């Protein structure tokens, strides 16, 4: 059982680190997109509306990046033996749900999109992030079950 437990702990640490990098990448990609491509607005859009919309986008991307980092850090901590709340798994599940929706939208964009190569690359990156989130979910649940069994064995009955 110990070898399986060690493998799961290592998987949690690795996928948690990966999710942290996805969060960082999301933030960097957003700023590079704004700097090099800018944001397109309607010609009739006032400067105030442009500023507010840009601020809202920055806040949204910062929140998403922070959530990726939160889940990643929590998965790493759990893999290292620290007790973590189930909240990070709930957040992970919500992000995973929206990640799958995003991949579906990107698949639909393939039918109507102009830059197909960019869409395919983005889909691959998003699918990888979704895979990491699914791995975190599965490994965390497995590790919690193993640790619970170990506690039951130590004490002789369920707490």
Residue, then its C-alpha position, 0 to 999 in steps of 0.5 A: x500500500x505504501x508504494x501506491x500511496x507514494x505514487x499518488x502523493x508524487x502525482x499530486x505534487x506534480x499535477x499541482x505544480x502543473x496547475x500552478x504553471x497553467x495559472x501563471x501561463x493564463x496571466x502571462x498569455x492575457x497580458x501578452x495578448x493585450x500588449x501585442x494584439x490589443x483589445x478590439x472595441x466598437x468604434x462608438x465605445x467611449x474611453x471610459x467603457x474601454x477602461x472599465x471593460x479592460x479592468x474587468x478582464x484583468x480582474x477576471x483573469x487574475x481570479x482564474x489564475x489565482x484559482x489555478x494556483x490555489x488548487x495547485x498549491x493545495x494539491x501539492x500540500x496534500x501530496x506532502x501530507x498536510x491535511x487540506x479542506x475539501x474546498x480546493x476539490x470543489x474549486x477544482x471541480x468547478x474550474x474543470x467544468x468550465x474548462x470542459x465548456x471552454x474546450x467545447x466552445x473552441x471545438x465549435x470555433x474550429x468550424x467557424x474560425x479563421x485561425x485554425x492552428x491557434x485554436x487547435x493549439x489552445x485546445x491542446x493546452x486547455x485539454x492538458x489543464x483539464x487532464x491535470x485537474x482530473x488527475x488532481x481530483x482522482x488522486x486526492x480522493x484515492x489518497x484520502x481513502x488510503x489515509x483513512x484506511x491507515x487511520x482505521x488500521x492504527x486505531x482499530x476502528x473508524x474515528 
